[in-house]
């Protein structure tokens, strides 16, 4: 297996790097919300199977909203500069 031909590349434009960084932040927050986010309702007022299937979409929406409101500086932590 020849690994020497594989080079680490980075997106060319600053906007592409920012978009990738934002996507990484959203994915990270979505995973965190799976474990630490809102829980499904139990008992008579629970949503049943529909609520459990819909909760992943809600976690993704929450993660997107949170990543728009705060910057976790993932771009600078990878050694890339924005701009």
Residue frames relative to the residue before (quaternion, step in Angstrom):
aa qw qx qy qz dx dy dz
X 1.0000 0.0000 0.0000 0.0000 0.00 0.00 0.00
X 0.2123 -0.7884 0.5696 0.0947 3.54 -0.69 1.12
X 0.1253 -0.8184 0.5598 0.0337 3.56 -0.39 1.24
X 0.5287 0.6700 -0.4059 0.3267 3.58 1.15 -0.41
X 0.6552 0.5197 -0.3298 0.4380 3.61 1.11 -0.48
X 0.5898 0.5543 -0.3717 0.4548 3.58 1.26 -0.20
X 0.0504 -0.8007 0.5970 0.0008 3.54 -0.74 1.06
X 0.4602 -0.6545 0.5214 0.2965 3.52 -1.12 0.65
X 0.0798 -0.8105 0.5799 0.0203 3.53 -0.68 1.06
X 0.1811 -0.7481 0.6231 0.1389 3.49 -1.26 0.36
X 0.6029 -0.5598 0.4107 0.3930 3.57 -1.11 0.57
X 0.5662 -0.6665 0.3827 0.2979 3.54 -0.99 0.83
X 0.8014 0.3117 -0.1688 0.4818 3.57 0.56 -1.10
X 0.6036 -0.5672 0.4158 0.3755 3.57 -1.17 0.52
X 0.6403 0.5215 -0.3428 0.4478 3.60 1.02 -0.69
X 0.6290 0.5176 -0.3363 0.4726 3.61 1.07 -0.65
X 0.6400 0.5089 -0.3236 0.4761 3.60 1.02 -0.77
X 0.6411 0.5194 -0.3167 0.4678 3.57 0.99 -0.84
X 0.6540 0.5168 -0.3120 0.4558 3.60 0.96 -0.86
X 0.6563 0.4956 -0.3057 0.4797 3.59 0.99 -0.80
X 0.6396 0.5221 -0.3173 0.4665 3.56 1.01 -0.80
X 0.6510 0.5094 -0.3107 0.4693 3.58 0.97 -0.85
X 0.6465 0.5199 -0.3150 0.4610 3.58 1.00 -0.78
X 0.6393 0.5145 -0.3144 0.4772 3.56 1.05 -0.78
X 0.6418 0.5156 -0.3188 0.4697 3.58 0.98 -0.81
X 0.6533 0.5091 -0.3164 0.4624 3.59 0.95 -0.85
X 0.6543 0.5052 -0.3138 0.4671 3.60 0.94 -0.85
X 0.6432 0.5223 -0.3169 0.4616 3.58 0.98 -0.85
X 0.6879 0.4762 -0.2860 0.4671 3.58 0.85 -0.96
X 0.6241 0.5423 -0.3384 0.4493 3.58 1.02 -0.74
X 0.6555 0.4939 -0.3056 0.4827 3.58 0.99 -0.83
X 0.6466 0.5179 -0.3240 0.4568 3.58 0.98 -0.80
X 0.6649 0.5129 -0.3032 0.4505 3.57 1.00 -0.83
X 0.5434 0.6056 -0.4090 0.4130 3.60 1.15 -0.43
X 0.7717 0.3551 -0.1707 0.4992 3.55 1.01 -0.83
X 0.8069 0.2745 -0.1248 0.5079 3.58 1.00 -0.71
X 0.5655 0.6413 -0.3649 0.3685 3.58 1.25 -0.07
X 0.7843 -0.2990 0.2340 0.4906 3.56 -1.28 -0.35
X 0.3283 -0.7463 0.5532 0.1711 3.56 -1.05 0.80
X 0.5833 -0.5707 0.4485 0.3647 3.54 -1.25 0.46
X 0.5129 -0.6332 0.4851 0.3173 3.55 -1.15 0.67
X 0.2285 -0.7661 0.5886 0.1203 3.56 -1.10 0.73
X 0.7374 0.4406 -0.2989 0.4156 3.56 -1.25 0.32
X 0.8399 -0.2309 0.1694 0.4610 3.51 -1.28 -0.53
X 0.7621 0.3682 -0.1980 0.4945 3.58 1.02 -0.73
X 0.3887 0.7200 -0.4764 0.3219 3.56 1.23 0.38
X 0.4990 -0.6907 0.4501 0.2672 3.54 -1.17 0.54
X 0.4392 -0.7221 0.4454 0.2954 3.56 1.24 -0.05
X 0.8234 -0.2174 0.1709 0.4956 3.55 -1.19 -0.64
X 0.6133 0.5635 -0.3478 0.4305 3.59 1.06 -0.67
X 0.6556 0.5072 -0.3096 0.4660 3.55 0.98 -0.82
X 0.6643 0.5000 -0.3184 0.4553 3.58 0.93 -0.81
X 0.6691 0.4768 -0.3076 0.4799 3.60 1.03 -0.67
X 0.6820 0.4928 -0.2780 0.4635 3.59 1.05 -0.75
X 0.5638 0.6413 -0.3869 0.3480 3.59 1.13 -0.57
X 0.6251 0.5293 -0.3618 0.4452 3.63 1.02 -0.61
X 0.6348 0.5112 -0.3301 0.4761 3.59 1.06 -0.67
X 0.6451 0.5058 -0.3183 0.4761 3.56 1.02 -0.76
X 0.6239 0.5271 -0.3440 0.4632 3.60 0.99 -0.74
X 0.6453 0.5095 -0.3187 0.4716 3.60 0.98 -0.80
X 0.6581 0.4987 -0.3098 0.4714 3.60 0.99 -0.81
X 0.6366 0.5105 -0.3231 0.4793 3.59 1.01 -0.79
X 0.6549 0.5163 -0.3114 0.4557 3.59 0.94 -0.89
X 0.6449 0.5139 -0.3234 0.4642 3.59 0.98 -0.80
X 0.6657 0.4952 -0.3009 0.4702 3.58 0.93 -0.89
X 0.6630 0.5015 -0.3104 0.4611 3.59 0.95 -0.82
X 0.6791 0.4889 -0.3088 0.4521 3.60 0.92 -0.81
X 0.6125 0.5280 -0.3582 0.4667 3.60 1.16 -0.45
X 0.7077 0.4768 -0.2561 0.4541 3.58 1.07 -0.74
X 0.7988 0.1629 -0.0899 0.5721 3.60 1.12 -0.52
X 0.2890 -0.7370 0.5869 0.1699 3.53 -1.20 0.57
X 0.2464 -0.7965 0.5397 0.1163 3.56 -0.63 1.14
X 0.4161 -0.7540 0.4245 0.2796 3.60 1.34 0.15
X 0.1930 0.7950 -0.5497 0.1690 3.61 0.96 0.76
X 0.6082 0.5719 -0.3517 0.4235 3.58 1.07 -0.70
X 0.7085 0.4432 -0.2679 0.4794 3.59 0.86 -0.91
X 0.6321 0.5432 -0.3361 0.4387 3.60 1.12 -0.55
X 0.6579 0.4846 -0.3185 0.4805 3.60 1.21 -0.35
X 0.5774 -0.6050 0.3710 0.4037 3.59 1.25 0.01
X 0.5491 0.5973 -0.4001 0.4263 3.57 1.27 0.07
X 0.2955 -0.7277 0.5880 0.1933 3.52 -1.20 0.48
X 0.3855 -0.7161 0.5374 0.2231 3.55 -1.02 0.82
X 0.8211 0.2139 -0.1687 0.5016 3.55 -0.20 1.23
